[in-house]
Amino acid sequence: MSNMDKIKPPKIDPIQKHINDIIAIIRRRMEKEFEPRVRARIKEYMDKYMPELETSRIELTKKIEHYDKMTNKFKAIFTPDEYKSILMCLHPDGERSKEKLEEVFVLFKKKESQLTKK
């Protein structure tokens, strides 16, 4: 056998074991406190450097809700063909026969309650 085969790992004396145990305890404590400390620091940063962020978020949320209500939540008042007929009659160069005007008037009058909320 060579001298290399006889090498044994060094023995850890009681003081070194005690130091290793303390390091492990401190490491666990630090890992446990790390996430809350990071969150607190991020919150502090946000409060300090971006105070208008929450106000902007609230305003944008209101605008999005408003647009959603306008576009997605309501049934269309006119079909595309009805809308085109009305638009044609209102356009300065539109074709306005007496019959077409009467048809559009009746169509428009039927939707009065939806248009005026009465």
C-alpha beads as a LAMMPS data file, in Angstrom:
LAMMPS data file: protein, C-alpha beads

118 atoms
117 bonds

1 atom types
1 bond types

-500.0 500.0 xlo xhi
-500.0 500.0 ylo yhi
-500.0 500.0 zlo zhi

Masses

1 110.0

Atoms # bond

1 1 1 0.000 0.000 0.000
2 1 1 1.116 3.449 -0.820
3 1 1 0.923 6.446 1.430
4 1 1 -1.996 7.754 -0.654
5 1 1 -4.218 4.812 0.325
6 1 1 -3.721 5.536 4.001
7 1 1 -4.981 9.142 3.842
8 1 1 -8.072 9.538 5.943
9 1 1 -10.295 12.584 6.072
10 1 1 -9.353 14.881 8.894
11 1 1 -11.348 14.551 12.054
12 1 1 -13.563 17.458 12.892
13 1 1 -12.962 18.493 16.401
14 1 1 -15.919 19.429 18.617
15 1 1 -15.302 23.153 18.217
16 1 1 -15.419 22.917 14.410
17 1 1 -18.625 20.829 14.619
18 1 1 -20.141 23.449 16.896
19 1 1 -19.149 26.192 14.408
20 1 1 -20.679 24.218 11.522
21 1 1 -23.914 23.757 13.491
22 1 1 -24.086 27.499 14.212
23 1 1 -23.479 28.278 10.521
24 1 1 -26.311 25.902 9.553
25 1 1 -28.670 27.560 12.061
26 1 1 -27.766 31.022 10.798
27 1 1 -28.164 29.903 7.156
28 1 1 -31.671 28.516 7.864
29 1 1 -32.631 31.735 9.649
30 1 1 -31.359 33.865 6.780
31 1 1 -33.173 31.750 4.174
32 1 1 -36.380 32.056 6.184
33 1 1 -36.032 35.855 6.426
34 1 1 -34.784 36.405 2.860
35 1 1 -38.109 36.490 0.964
36 1 1 -39.915 38.835 3.399
37 1 1 -36.889 41.150 3.372
38 1 1 -36.828 41.202 -0.423
39 1 1 -40.572 41.898 -0.541
40 1 1 -40.209 44.706 1.987
41 1 1 -37.363 46.238 -0.011
42 1 1 -39.331 46.055 -3.257
43 1 1 -42.351 47.660 -1.577
44 1 1 -40.132 50.400 -0.153
45 1 1 -38.685 51.013 -3.617
46 1 1 -42.119 51.108 -5.234
47 1 1 -43.460 53.502 -2.592
48 1 1 -40.454 55.764 -2.902
49 1 1 -39.812 55.868 -6.652
50 1 1 -43.151 55.137 -8.304
51 1 1 -45.966 56.772 -6.334
52 1 1 -48.024 57.497 -9.435
53 1 1 -48.049 53.850 -10.513
54 1 1 -51.109 52.897 -8.449
55 1 1 -53.047 55.953 -9.603
56 1 1 -52.237 55.154 -13.230
57 1 1 -53.231 51.519 -12.721
58 1 1 -56.608 52.521 -11.265
59 1 1 -57.267 54.980 -14.105
60 1 1 -56.354 52.404 -16.734
61 1 1 -58.531 49.773 -15.066
62 1 1 -61.489 52.169 -15.183
63 1 1 -60.844 52.956 -18.845
64 1 1 -60.602 49.258 -19.730
65 1 1 -63.854 48.530 -17.891
66 1 1 -65.518 51.443 -19.689
67 1 1 -64.368 50.229 -23.111
68 1 1 -65.376 46.662 -22.288
69 1 1 -68.842 47.874 -21.375
70 1 1 -69.069 49.879 -24.578
71 1 1 -67.884 47.114 -26.882
72 1 1 -68.568 43.742 -25.324
73 1 1 -71.411 43.934 -22.881
74 1 1 -74.148 45.451 -25.023
75 1 1 -76.099 44.065 -27.907
76 1 1 -75.740 46.136 -31.058
77 1 1 -78.653 48.520 -31.639
78 1 1 -78.561 48.208 -35.419
79 1 1 -77.509 45.440 -37.760
80 1 1 -74.739 46.353 -40.181
81 1 1 -77.279 46.719 -43.022
82 1 1 -79.545 48.978 -40.943
83 1 1 -76.578 51.124 -39.977
84 1 1 -75.507 51.461 -43.630
85 1 1 -79.034 52.510 -44.631
86 1 1 -79.126 55.219 -41.953
87 1 1 -75.651 56.376 -42.859
88 1 1 -76.567 56.546 -46.547
89 1 1 -79.559 58.757 -45.758
90 1 1 -77.485 61.064 -43.553
91 1 1 -74.586 61.434 -45.970
92 1 1 -74.722 64.634 -48.068
93 1 1 -74.283 62.637 -51.285
94 1 1 -76.570 59.795 -50.141
95 1 1 -79.470 58.380 -52.108
96 1 1 -82.637 59.619 -50.407
97 1 1 -85.799 58.479 -52.103
98 1 1 -88.988 59.184 -50.198
99 1 1 -89.462 55.425 -49.637
100 1 1 -85.885 54.982 -48.355
101 1 1 -86.236 57.932 -45.968
102 1 1 -89.498 56.531 -44.638
103 1 1 -87.947 53.072 -44.173
104 1 1 -84.991 54.503 -42.259
105 1 1 -87.238 56.759 -40.187
106 1 1 -89.360 53.771 -39.101
107 1 1 -86.211 51.774 -38.354
108 1 1 -84.751 54.621 -36.318
109 1 1 -88.035 55.289 -34.473
110 1 1 -88.224 51.603 -33.391
111 1 1 -84.880 52.012 -31.607
112 1 1 -85.832 55.240 -29.829
113 1 1 -85.998 53.729 -26.353
114 1 1 -82.588 52.073 -26.737
115 1 1 -81.002 55.235 -28.078
116 1 1 -82.490 57.637 -25.542
117 1 1 -82.839 55.332 -22.511
118 1 1 -86.505 56.309 -22.135

Bonds

1 1 1 2
2 1 2 3
3 1 3 4
4 1 4 5
5 1 5 6
6 1 6 7
7 1 7 8
8 1 8 9
9 1 9 10
10 1 10 11
11 1 11 12
12 1 12 13
13 1 13 14
14 1 14 15
15 1 15 16
16 1 16 17
17 1 17 18
18 1 18 19
19 1 19 20
20 1 20 21
21 1 21 22
22 1 22 23
23 1 23 24
24 1 24 25
25 1 25 26
26 1 26 27
27 1 27 28
28 1 28 29
29 1 29 30
30 1 30 31
31 1 31 32
32 1 32 33
33 1 33 34
34 1 34 35
35 1 35 36
36 1 36 37
37 1 37 38
38 1 38 39
39 1 39 40
40 1 40 41
41 1 41 42
42 1 42 43
43 1 43 44
44 1 44 45
45 1 45 46
46 1 46 47
47 1 47 48
48 1 48 49
49 1 49 50
50 1 50 51
51 1 51 52
52 1 52 53
53 1 53 54
54 1 54 55
55 1 55 56
56 1 56 57
57 1 57 58
58 1 58 59
59 1 59 60
60 1 60 61
61 1 61 62
62 1 62 63
63 1 63 64
64 1 64 65
65 1 65 66
66 1 66 67
67 1 67 68
68 1 68 69
69 1 69 70
70 1 70 71
71 1 71 72
72 1 72 73
73 1 73 74
74 1 74 75
75 1 75 76
76 1 76 77
77 1 77 78
78 1 78 79
79 1 79 80
80 1 80 81
81 1 81 82
82 1 82 83
83 1 83 84
84 1 84 85
85 1 85 86
86 1 86 87
87 1 87 88
88 1 88 89
89 1 89 90
90 1 90 91
91 1 91 92
92 1 92 93
93 1 93 94
94 1 94 95
95 1 95 96
96 1 96 97
97 1 97 98
98 1 98 99
99 1 99 100
100 1 100 101
101 1 101 102
102 1 102 103
103 1 103 104
104 1 104 105
105 1 105 106
106 1 106 107
107 1 107 108
108 1 108 109
109 1 109 110
110 1 110 111
111 1 111 112
112 1 112 113
113 1 113 114
114 1 114 115
115 1 115 116
116 1 116 117
117 1 117 118
